[in-house]
Amino acid sequence: MSAPTKATESKREKFRKFVERCGIMEIVTRALTDLYEEQLQEPEEALDFFRKKISVSSDEELAAANARIQELEAKIANLPETEPST
Protein backbone atom coordinates (compact mmCIF):
# COMPACT_ATOMS: atom_id res chain seq x y z
CA MET A 1 0.00 0.00 0.00
CA SER A 2 1.14 3.50 -0.69
CA ALA A 3 1.42 6.13 2.00
CA PRO A 4 -1.25 8.85 1.98
CA THR A 5 -0.19 12.04 0.27
CA LYS A 6 -0.12 15.38 2.05
CA ALA A 7 -3.11 16.50 -0.03
CA THR A 8 -5.11 13.46 1.08
CA GLU A 9 -4.13 13.99 4.72
CA SER A 10 -5.09 17.66 4.47
CA LYS A 11 -8.45 16.75 2.97
CA ARG A 12 -9.10 14.21 5.72
CA GLU A 13 -8.14 16.71 8.41
CA LYS A 14 -10.51 19.34 6.97
CA PHE A 15 -13.31 16.79 6.87
CA ARG A 16 -12.61 15.66 10.44
CA LYS A 17 -12.73 19.27 11.67
CA PHE A 18 -15.98 19.84 9.76
CA VAL A 19 -17.57 16.73 11.31
CA GLU A 20 -16.50 17.80 14.79
CA ARG A 21 -17.57 21.43 14.30
CA CYS A 22 -21.06 20.39 13.19
CA GLY A 23 -21.50 18.09 16.16
CA ILE A 24 -21.79 14.98 14.01
CA MET A 25 -18.94 13.20 15.79
CA GLU A 26 -20.55 13.75 19.20
CA ILE A 27 -23.94 12.44 18.04
CA VAL A 28 -22.44 9.36 16.37
CA THR A 29 -20.20 8.66 19.38
CA ARG A 30 -23.14 8.94 21.77
CA ALA A 31 -25.27 6.60 19.61
CA LEU A 32 -22.48 4.03 19.35
CA THR A 33 -21.86 4.24 23.10
CA ASP A 34 -25.55 3.61 23.77
CA LEU A 35 -25.49 0.66 21.38
CA TYR A 36 -22.41 -0.74 23.13
CA GLU A 37 -24.09 -0.38 26.52
CA GLU A 38 -27.07 -2.35 25.19
CA GLN A 39 -24.87 -5.39 24.52
CA LEU A 40 -26.54 -7.39 27.31
CA GLN A 41 -29.83 -6.86 25.51
CA GLU A 42 -28.68 -6.56 21.91
CA PRO A 43 -31.34 -4.93 19.80
CA GLU A 44 -32.67 -7.10 16.99
CA GLU A 45 -32.01 -4.36 14.47
CA ALA A 46 -28.84 -2.44 15.31
CA LEU A 47 -29.35 -0.05 12.40
CA ASP A 48 -32.87 0.84 13.56
CA PHE A 49 -31.52 1.37 17.09
CA PHE A 50 -28.83 3.68 15.68
CA ARG A 51 -31.34 5.61 13.54
CA LYS A 52 -33.58 6.20 16.55
CA LYS A 53 -30.63 7.37 18.63
CA ILE A 54 -29.59 9.95 16.06
CA SER A 55 -33.21 10.96 15.47
CA VAL A 56 -33.32 10.43 11.75
CA SER A 57 -36.72 11.58 10.54
CA SER A 58 -38.25 10.71 7.23
CA ASP A 59 -39.33 13.39 4.77
CA GLU A 60 -42.95 12.53 5.56
CA GLU A 61 -42.41 13.04 9.29
CA LEU A 62 -40.73 16.39 8.69
CA ALA A 63 -43.52 17.50 6.34
CA ALA A 64 -46.16 16.50 8.91
CA ALA A 65 -44.32 18.36 11.66
CA ASN A 66 -44.01 21.48 9.50
CA ALA A 67 -47.71 21.31 8.62
CA ARG A 68 -48.58 21.04 12.33
CA ILE A 69 -46.37 24.05 13.10
CA GLN A 70 -48.11 26.11 10.43
CA GLU A 71 -51.52 25.02 11.75
CA LEU A 72 -50.63 26.05 15.30
CA GLU A 73 -49.12 29.35 14.15
CA ALA A 74 -52.39 30.13 12.34
CA LYS A 75 -54.38 29.33 15.50
CA ILE A 76 -52.12 31.58 17.55
CA ALA A 77 -52.50 34.41 15.05
CA ASN A 78 -56.29 34.12 15.32
CA LEU A 79 -56.42 34.20 19.11
CA PRO A 80 -58.09 37.31 20.48
CA GLU A 81 -55.78 39.74 22.15
CA THR A 82 -56.52 40.28 25.82
CA GLU A 83 -55.57 43.08 28.11
CA PRO A 84 -53.04 42.09 30.76
CA SER A 85 -54.54 42.18 34.24
CA THR A 86 -53.02 44.71 36.60
C-alpha positions in Angstrom: 0.0 0.0 0.0 1.1 3.5 -0.7 1.4 6.1 2.0 -1.3 8.8 2.0 -0.2 12.0 0.3 -0.1 15.4 2.0 -3.1 16.5 0.0 -5.1 13.5 1.1 -4.1 14.0 4.7 -5.1 17.7 4.5 -8.5 16.8 3.0 -9.1 14.2 5.7 -8.1 16.7 8.4 -10.5 19.3 7.0 -13.3 16.8 6.9 -12.6 15.7 10.4 -12.7 19.3 11.7 -16.0 19.8 9.8 -17.6 16.7 11.3 -16.5 17.8 14.8 -17.6 21.4 14.3 -21.1 20.4 13.2 -21.5 18.1 16.2 -21.8 15.0 14.0 -18.9 13.2 15.8 -20.5 13.8 19.2 -23.9 12.4 18.0 -22.4 9.4 16.4 -20.2 8.7 19.4 -23.1 8.9 21.8 -25.3 6.6 19.6 -22.5 4.0 19.4 -21.9 4.2 23.1 -25.5 3.6 23.8 -25.5 0.7 21.4 -22.4 -0.7 23.1 -24.1 -0.4 26.5 -27.1 -2.4 25.2 -24.9 -5.4 24.5 -26.5 -7.4 27.3 -29.8 -6.9 25.5 -28.7 -6.6 21.9 -31.3 -4.9 19.8 -32.7 -7.1 17.0 -32.0 -4.4 14.5 -28.8 -2.4 15.3 -29.3 0.0 12.4 -32.9 0.8 13.6 -31.5 1.4 17.1 -28.8 3.7 15.7 -31.3 5.6 13.5 -33.6 6.2 16.6 -30.6 7.4 18.6 -29.6 10.0 16.1 -33.2 11.0 15.5 -33.3 10.4 11.7 -36.7 11.6 10.5 -38.3 10.7 7.2 -39.3 13.4 4.8 -43.0 12.5 5.6 -42.4 13.0 9.3 -40.7 16.4 8.7 -43.5 17.5 6.3 -46.2 16.5 8.9 -44.3 18.4 11.7 -44.0 21.5 9.5 -47.7 21.3 8.6 -48.6 21.0 12.3 -46.4 24.1 13.1 -48.1 26.1 10.4 -51.5 25.0 11.8 -50.6 26.0 15.3 -49.1 29.3 14.1 -52.4 30.1 12.3 -54.4 29.3 15.5 -52.1 31.6 17.5 -52.5 34.4 15.1 -56.3 34.1 15.3 -56.4 34.2 19.1 -58.1 37.3 20.5 -55.8 39.7 22.2 -56.5 40.3 25.8 -55.6 43.1 28.1 -53.0 42.1 30.8 -54.5 42.2 34.2 -53.0 44.7 36.6 
